[in-house]
Amino acid sequence: MKNNNTKNIINQISLIREAANSFITNELNSRGYEGVLPAHGIVFSFLFRQKGPIPIISLVNESGRSKSTVTGIVKTLERYGYIYKETAPDDGRSFLIGLTPKGLNVKADFEEISDLLIKNVYSGIPLKERTYICEILSKIVSNLK
C-alpha cells in the first residue's frame, strides 16, 4: 500500500502503532504472558536495566508518561506477579518497585519479541533510510511538544 499524501502522516503513524501493538500482543499471548500488554514494555525495559528496586518516580521520568498512567501499569503488573512494590526506607510516602522472579523470567522473551518486531519493521529498508525516517519522526515529535 503506497500513500504519498503528506497530510496523512498521523494516520500512517497510527496504523504502524496499531500493527506493532497487534504483533506484540500476539507474541505475548502465544508465549502465555497473562496480563502483559505492549504498553508495559517501557516498565520491563527500564526495570531490566536496574540493579535493584527503584523509586516509582524514576520510572515516571524515564517513560515520559504521567504518574497516574505509570501507577496504573505498576498496579497491573503487580497484580499479575511480575513486579513488587515496597515502601521506600527513607520516605514512608514513596514506593520502590522491582521485578519478581516471574518478572525477571520475562526478559529473554521480551528481548526476542523486540528483536522480531524490529526485524519486521525494518525488513527491506536500508540503514540510510532507517536513519532518515527516525530523524524525521524525532522532528515531528519536537514540533508537537
NUFIVEX-97556 format. One record per residue (C-alpha): z, y, x. Coordinates in Angstrom, 2 decimals, always signed. Example, Ala and Ser with C-alpha at 12.3 -4.5 7.8 and 13.67 -1.06 7.14 Angstrom:
// NUFIVEX-97556
((+7.80; -4.50; +12.30))
((+7.14; -1.06; +13.67))
This chain:
// NUFIVEX-97556
((+0.00; +0.00; +0.00))
((-1.17; +3.22; +1.60))
((+0.03; +6.53; +0.31))
((-0.86; +9.66; +2.22))
((+0.70; +12.05; -0.31))
((+3.13; +14.05; +1.85))
((+5.02; +15.16; -1.26))
((+6.00; +11.53; -1.82))
((+8.26; +11.08; +1.25))
((+11.52; +10.90; -0.71))
((+10.09; +8.14; -2.88))
((+8.90; +6.25; +0.21))
((+12.33; +6.53; +1.82))
((+13.89; +5.32; -1.42))
((+11.57; +2.30; -1.51))
((+12.40; +1.48; +2.12))
((+16.13; +1.68; +1.41))
((+15.80; -0.48; -1.69))
((+13.76; -3.12; +0.16))
((+16.16; -3.13; +3.12))
((+19.19; -3.48; +0.84))
((+17.49; -6.31; -1.03))
((+16.70; -8.09; +2.25))
((+20.30; -7.72; +3.49))
((+21.76; -8.81; +0.14))
((+19.56; -11.91; +0.07))
((+20.57; -12.81; +3.63))
((+24.28; -12.29; +2.89))
((+24.08; -14.37; -0.28))
((+22.19; -17.19; +1.42))
((+24.93; -17.32; +4.06))
((+27.72; -17.40; +1.47))
((+29.29; -13.96; +2.03))
((+31.05; -13.19; -1.22))
((+31.82; -9.54; -1.89))
((+29.88; -8.15; +1.09))
((+27.22; -5.53; +0.33))
((+24.75; -3.67; +2.56))
((+26.90; -0.53; +2.30))
((+29.73; -2.43; +4.01))
((+27.69; -2.76; +7.20))
((+28.92; +0.56; +8.58))
((+32.53; -0.69; +8.35))
((+31.80; -4.02; +10.03))
((+29.67; -2.37; +12.71))
((+32.41; +0.11; +13.60))
((+35.26; -2.42; +13.50))
((+33.34; -4.91; +15.68))
((+33.36; -2.26; +18.44))
((+37.13; -1.66; +18.28))
((+39.80; -3.39; +20.35))
((+42.32; -3.43; +17.52))
((+43.29; -1.71; +14.28))
((+42.13; +1.88; +13.92))
((+43.10; +4.79; +11.65))
((+41.01; +4.82; +8.49))
((+40.13; +8.46; +9.23))
((+38.25; +7.31; +12.34))
((+36.01; +5.23; +10.09))
((+35.51; +8.18; +7.74))
((+34.46; +10.36; +10.69))
((+32.18; +7.69; +12.18))
((+30.43; +6.85; +8.92))
((+29.84; +10.38; +7.67))
((+30.83; +9.17; +4.22))
((+33.55; +10.66; +2.04))
((+37.12; +9.44; +2.37))
((+37.06; +8.11; -1.20))
((+33.87; +6.10; -0.51))
((+35.34; +4.60; +2.67))
((+38.62; +3.86; +0.89))
((+36.71; +2.01; -1.83))
((+34.81; -0.08; +0.72))
((+38.03; -0.86; +2.60))
((+39.76; -1.96; -0.63))
((+36.86; -4.27; -1.49))
((+36.71; -5.83; +1.98))
((+40.49; -6.23; +1.99))
((+40.40; -7.92; -1.43))
((+37.86; -10.44; -0.13))
((+39.91; -11.06; +3.02))
((+37.58; -9.53; +5.63))
((+39.88; -6.73; +6.75))
((+43.57; -5.93; +6.64))
((+45.36; -2.65; +6.20))
((+48.73; -1.76; +7.67))
((+50.87; +1.35; +7.74))
((+50.46; +3.38; +10.93))
((+53.61; +3.03; +13.05))
((+53.77; +6.75; +13.86))
((+52.94; +8.05; +10.36))
((+54.01; +6.23; +7.21))
((+51.44; +8.17; +5.17))
((+48.37; +6.86; +7.01))
((+46.90; +3.42; +7.44))
((+45.28; +1.39; +10.17))
((+42.55; -1.12; +9.39))
((+41.31; -4.11; +11.35))
((+39.30; -7.29; +11.00))
((+40.93; -10.52; +9.87))
((+39.78; -13.80; +11.42))
((+37.43; -14.14; +8.41))
((+36.06; -10.66; +9.16))
((+35.57; -11.49; +12.84))
((+33.57; -14.56; +11.81))
((+31.01; -12.29; +10.13))
((+29.90; -10.82; +13.47))
((+27.29; -13.41; +14.52))
((+25.60; -13.42; +11.11))
((+25.85; -9.63; +10.90))
((+24.03; -9.27; +14.21))
((+21.43; -11.89; +13.24))
((+20.73; -10.20; +9.90))
((+20.47; -6.82; +11.63))
((+18.01; -8.22; +14.18))
((+15.91; -9.81; +11.43))
((+15.85; -6.57; +9.47))
((+14.76; -4.54; +12.50))
((+12.11; -7.13; +13.35))
((+10.73; -6.91; +9.81))
((+10.90; -3.13; +9.63))
((+9.01; -2.60; +12.87))
((+6.57; -5.52; +12.59))
((+3.18; -4.35; +13.85))
((+4.37; -0.83; +14.64))
((+4.01; +0.21; +18.31))
((+7.03; +1.69; +20.11))
((+5.43; +5.14; +20.31))
((+5.04; +5.25; +16.52))
((+8.60; +3.92; +16.01))
((+9.96; +6.70; +18.19))
((+7.88; +9.32; +16.40))
((+8.96; +8.29; +12.91))
((+12.63; +8.28; +13.96))
((+12.22; +11.81; +15.31))
((+10.61; +12.98; +12.07))
((+13.27; +11.33; +9.91))
((+16.01; +12.98; +12.01))
((+14.38; +16.36; +11.39))
((+14.28; +15.65; +7.64))
((+17.98; +14.78; +7.65))
((+18.73; +18.03; +9.54))
((+16.61; +20.04; +7.09))
((+18.60; +18.68; +4.16))
((+22.02; +19.45; +5.65))
